[in-house]
């Protein structure tokens, strides 16, 4: 079912992505005993915000949205990979532009956040393909309609 009304709120989407990135940063920056619960809370809250923007999308739009999230995840992962694990001298020279603990933490947080958002949108698409999506018949209804009885 196509979404009626305007496109998802950009501030909600940006805020949710920032919340996921903050959760990833908390998980990276503090001691293990202190970081687990706040990181999980922030990540769950941010992913819930991202997925709530797609709750009325049809399967085709969910697939398109998942592809865009994966492209964004790849685009944010490349600078992080160059900064943390260059494979050649040329990559190391490019990665030095991103050197530093603060920049590394920001790059890791963004890369992790976009991957988590891409995974959540992909899971939504996969679940929608099996009928567990608003506006679609439930699997039980589909079995009753398509049954071979």
N, C-alpha and C positions, 0 to 999 in steps of 0.2 A: 504494500500500500504506500503510495507516495506521501511524502510529508506535506501537510498543508501549512501555510503560513510562511514565515521567513526562515532563513537558514539558521543553524544553531548559533547561539550567542557566542561571539568571538571572545568577550571577556570571561565567560564561564569556561570556555575551552582553554584559554590561556591560563586562567587561574587554576584550573584542574591540572594542567600540565606542570605548572609551577609547584603545585602541592606534591605531585608525584616526584618531581626533581628534588624538592626539599626532603622528602622521605628517603630518597636514594642518598642524598648528601648526609643526612643524619646517620644513616646506616654505615656510611663510609668514615665519617669523621670522629665518632666517639668510641668509648670502650664498649665491649660486647654486651655487658650486663645492662648498661644504660640505654643503649641505642635500639634494642630490638622492638619493644612495644611502641615507642613514638614513631619509629620508621614504618612499621607495619600499619599503624593508624593513618599516617600521612599518605602512604602509598594507596591504601584501600580507599581513603576519602577522595584522593585525586582520580583514581581509576573509575570510581563510581560517578564522579562528575563528568569524565570523558564519555563513559558509556551512556550516561543519561541524555547526552546530546543526540544520540543515535537511536533512541528507543522507538521512534516511529518510522524509521527508514525501512524501505523494502529490501529484498535480498540484493538486487542489483546495486543499489546505492550503498549498502553495507560493504559489498565487495569492492566497490570503487573507493570507499573511505578506508578500508583496510589496506588497499594498495598504496594509497597516499601516505598512510601512517608508516608503512614499511619503507617507502622511499625517503621519508623524513628521518626514520631511524637509521637508514644507511648513511644519509647525508650528515647526521650528527655523530655517527660512529667513526667515520673516516678521520676527522681531526683528532679524536681521542686516540685512535689506533696509531696515528702518526706520532703523536706526542709521547705515548707510553711504550710502544714496541716497534720502532722503525726497523725495517728489514734491510735497508741499504743506506749508503752514505747520503744519497739524494733525499731519501725519506727522513733521515735524521736531520738534515739541514732544514727541511720544511717543518719537521716536528719541533725544532728549537724555537720557532715562533710561538709555539703553544706551551713552552716550558714554564714551570713554576707551580708551586703547590695549590694556589688559589685557582689558577686557570685549569689545572688538572682536575681539581674537584668539580669545577663548573662543567668541564667537558664530560667527565664521567657521569655527573648527575643528569645532564641533558641526554646523553646517549642511553643511559639506563631508563630514564623516564619515557623516551620515545619508543624504546623497545617494549616496555611494559604496556604502553597505550596501544601499540601495534598488535601485541598479543591479545589484549582484551578485545579489541575490535575484530580480530580474526576469529576469536572464540565466539563472539556474538554472531558473526556471519555463518560459521559452521553450525551453530545451534539453530539459527534461522532456517538453514537448509533442511533441517529435520522437522520444522514446523513449530518449534518452541519460540515463537516470536509474536508480539502483539499484532492483531489483525489477521493472523493466519489460523487455520483450524489446528486443533491439538492433534497429537499423533493418534490418540484414541478415535477422534472423529474421522481422521483420514483412513484408519483401518476399517471403520464401519462403512465408510463410503466406498473404499476401494477393495473391500474384502471379497474373497472368492467363494463365499457361502452360497 
